[in-house]
Amino acid sequence: MQSVEERMEQLETQVAFNEAEINTLSTRLIEQQGLIDMLLSRQKQLIEQVESLAEKSDTAGAGVELPPHY
């Protein structure tokens, strides 16, 4: 059977390990959130570019007559 002191030391070690892991996970979470924010911003830019190109394409092709089908 473990003594109270041994058990306390074991628990303190576990708490220290858990705190270190929580700090590591928090740091990684912050990094991932930054990446998500950047990707969402880039996605918005790309959507705007596609919409702009689609509008230009519709405007440029308005006067073009399609060839007859045979």
C-alpha positions, 0 to 999 in steps of 0.5 A, spaced: 500 500 500 502 506 498 503 512 503 499 518 503 506 522 501 507 517 495 500 518 493 500 526 494 507 526 490 504 521 484 498 526 484 502 532 484 506 529 478 499 528 474 497 535 475 503 538 473 503 533 466 496 535 465 497 542 466 503 542 461 498 538 456 493 543 457 498 549 455 500 545 449 493 544 447 491 551 448 497 553 444 495 549 438 488 551 438 490 558 438 494 556 432 489 552 428 484 558 429 489 563 426 489 558 420 482 558 420 481 565 420 486 566 414 483 560 410 476 564 411 478 570 409 482 567 403 475 563 401 471 570 401 477 573 396 476 567 392 468 568 392 469 575 390 473 574 384 469 568 381 463 573 382 467 579 379 469 574 373 462 571 372 459 578 372 465 580 366 463 574 363 456 575 362 457 583 360 462 581 355 458 575 352 451 579 351 452 582 344 455 575 342 450 571 338 450 564 338 451 560 332 446 556 329 445 548 331 445 544 325 
